[in-house]
Amino acid sequence: MRIGILGAGAMADALGTQWARAGHQVMVSGRDTDRAGALAARIGSGARAGTFAEAVAFGEDAVLLAIRHDGVSDVLAAAGAGEGALRGRTLIDCVNAVVWESFTLASSAPMAERIAAAAPGAHVVKAFNVCHADVWRMTPPVFDGAPLAVPLCGDDPGALDTVRALVTDLGCVPLPGGGLERAGLLEATAAFAIGLWLGHGADARAMLPPLTHP
Ligand SMILES: NC(=O)c1ccc[n+]([C@@H]2O[C@H](COP(=O)([O-])OP(=O)(O)OC[C@H]3O[C@@H](n4cnc5c(N)ncnc54)[C@H](OP(=O)(O)O)[C@@H]3O)[C@@H](O)[C@H]2O)c1
């Protein structure tokens, strides 16, 4: 696949490295071209760096939005999303709009819906937002013998197929999360789990019984 990545931070690094290793072509991007170029060099495997608009043009098969939440609308605008640059594209949204002091969400409007509104025609899939970048760097992310499950929320069957394949490339298992109208639940899940992990040092995995004990 040809994957464009909007961002040159920790998530772009973790997921871009995994997908390049899996044989995909990757272009990262950022407002700081030196930072994006350094990341492309670190990823290796022919990874390239470009502007936000170039990454969208490159990402024929998928575009990952890996930008801090307060920069998302500026970056989508710079990428030409408002003019339809992402129309028909699979747009993977891993953004968490978390308020770190309270582990709440910065807006009652789900990030995924705001992204879909700012990128008309894009097939938005919420994914990869629940776990830390260091988990996405693991080869593979397996805990207690079980591969990590990655919930996906999106409406377009083709886009969901694409993201399921990219989840599998990490050695993870895709979980059906429902349509994009449920992406806000995934964002709240991430904020709640982060609050347990970082706020209380508690194990978020401990709060649910196994499937066999409902
Ligand atoms: N890190 C994690 O563990 C993790 C896990 C799950 C989900 N996420 C989500 O993934 C997204 C990316 O996280 P990250 O950890 O990769 O963040 P990061 O390392 O801080 O990198 C964020 C990227 O966003 C860019 N950016 C930030 N503000 C911007 C603005 N106002 N305008 C344009 N670009 C801006 C940064 O550019 P500069 O380099 O120029 O600042 C950088 O390329 C976030 O939404 C986060 O909530 C992160």
The ligand as an SDF file (V2000), in Angstrom:
LIG
                    3D

 48 52  0  0  0  0  0  0  0  0999 V2000
    1.7670    9.1050   21.7270 N   0  0  0  0  0  0  0  0  0  0  0  0
    0.8630    8.1750   22.0500 C   0  0  0  0  0  0  0  0  0  0  0  0
    1.1450    7.3080   22.8600 O   0  0  0  0  0  0  0  0  0  0  0  0
   -0.4930    8.1910   21.3880 C   0  0  0  0  0  0  0  0  0  0  0  0
   -1.2810    7.0450   21.4760 C   0  0  0  0  0  0  0  0  0  0  0  0
   -2.5280    7.0220   20.8510 C   0  0  0  0  0  0  0  0  0  0  0  0
   -2.9780    8.1400   20.1770 C   0  0  0  0  0  0  0  0  0  0  0  0
   -2.1900    9.2650   20.1210 N   0  0  0  0  0  0  0  0  0  0  0  0
   -2.7000   10.4100   19.3860 C   0  0  0  0  0  0  0  0  0  0  0  0
   -1.9360   10.4920   18.1850 O   0  0  0  0  0  0  0  0  0  0  0  0
   -1.7690   11.8570   17.8010 C   0  0  0  0  0  0  0  0  0  0  0  0
   -0.2770   12.1080   17.6000 C   0  0  0  0  0  0  0  0  0  0  0  0
    0.3520   11.8710   18.8350 O   0  0  0  0  0  0  0  0  0  0  0  0
    1.9430   11.8440   18.9410 P   0  0  0  0  0  0  0  0  0  0  0  0
    2.2490   11.2140   20.2350 O   0  0  0  0  0  0  0  0  0  0  0  0
    2.5150   11.3280   17.7020 O   0  0  0  0  0  0  0  0  0  0  0  0
    2.2410   13.3960   19.1050 O   0  0  0  0  0  0  0  0  0  0  0  0
    3.6380   14.1550   18.9530 P   0  0  0  0  0  0  0  0  0  0  0  0
    4.7610   13.2160   19.0990 O   0  0  0  0  0  0  0  0  0  0  0  0
    3.5330   15.3270   19.8550 O   0  0  0  0  0  0  0  0  0  0  0  0
    3.5760   14.6400   17.4220 O   0  0  0  0  0  0  0  0  0  0  0  0
    2.4580   15.3310   17.0110 C   0  0  0  0  0  0  0  0  0  0  0  0
    2.5740   15.7980   15.6020 C   0  0  0  0  0  0  0  0  0  0  0  0
    1.5860   16.8280   15.4980 O   0  0  0  0  0  0  0  0  0  0  0  0
    2.2130   17.9980   15.0130 C   0  0  0  0  0  0  0  0  0  0  0  0
    1.5090   19.1670   15.5300 N   0  0  0  0  0  0  0  0  0  0  0  0
    1.1800   19.4070   16.7980 C   0  0  0  0  0  0  0  0  0  0  0  0
    0.5160   20.5800   16.8820 N   0  0  0  0  0  0  0  0  0  0  0  0
    0.4260   21.0500   15.6150 C   0  0  0  0  0  0  0  0  0  0  0  0
   -0.1590   22.1980   15.0560 C   0  0  0  0  0  0  0  0  0  0  0  0
   -0.7730   23.1210   15.8120 N   0  0  0  0  0  0  0  0  0  0  0  0
   -0.0790   22.3750   13.7300 N   0  0  0  0  0  0  0  0  0  0  0  0
    0.5620   21.4520   12.9570 C   0  0  0  0  0  0  0  0  0  0  0  0
    1.1500   20.3270   13.4480 N   0  0  0  0  0  0  0  0  0  0  0  0
    1.0600   20.1390   14.7680 C   0  0  0  0  0  0  0  0  0  0  0  0
    3.6330   17.9130   15.4860 C   0  0  0  0  0  0  0  0  0  0  0  0
    4.4040   18.7690   14.7040 O   0  0  0  0  0  0  0  0  0  0  0  0
    5.7380   19.4920   15.3210 P   0  0  0  0  0  0  0  0  0  0  0  0
    6.7620   18.4030   15.3510 O   0  0  0  0  0  0  0  0  0  0  0  0
    6.0050   20.5470   14.3130 O   0  0  0  0  0  0  0  0  0  0  0  0
    5.3560   19.9980   16.6640 O   0  0  0  0  0  0  0  0  0  0  0  0
    3.9060   16.4310   15.2510 C   0  0  0  0  0  0  0  0  0  0  0  0
    4.1710   16.1770   13.8910 O   0  0  0  0  0  0  0  0  0  0  0  0
   -2.3620   12.7140   18.9200 C   0  0  0  0  0  0  0  0  0  0  0  0
   -3.6430   13.1530   18.5390 O   0  0  0  0  0  0  0  0  0  0  0  0
   -2.5050   11.7390   20.0970 C   0  0  0  0  0  0  0  0  0  0  0  0
   -3.6140   12.0290   20.8970 O   0  0  0  0  0  0  0  0  0  0  0  0
   -0.9580    9.3020   20.6980 C   0  0  0  0  0  0  0  0  0  0  0  0
  1  2  1  0
  2  3  2  0
  2  4  1  0
  4  5  1  0
  4 48  2  0
  5  6  2  0
  6  7  1  0
  7  8  2  0
  8  9  1  0
  8 48  1  0
  9 10  1  0
  9 46  1  0
 10 11  1  0
 11 12  1  0
 11 44  1  0
 12 13  1  0
 13 14  1  0
 14 15  2  0
 14 16  1  0
 14 17  1  0
 17 18  1  0
 18 19  2  0
 18 20  1  0
 18 21  1  0
 21 22  1  0
 22 23  1  0
 23 24  1  0
 23 42  1  0
 24 25  1  0
 25 26  1  0
 25 36  1  0
 26 27  1  0
 26 35  1  0
 27 28  2  0
 28 29  1  0
 29 30  1  0
 29 35  2  0
 30 31  1  0
 30 32  2  0
 32 33  1  0
 33 34  2  0
 34 35  1  0
 36 37  1  0
 36 42  1  0
 37 38  1  0
 38 39  2  0
 38 40  1  0
 38 41  1  0
 42 43  1  0
 44 45  1  0
 44 46  1  0
 46 47  1  0
M  CHG  2   8   1  16  -1
M  END
$$$$
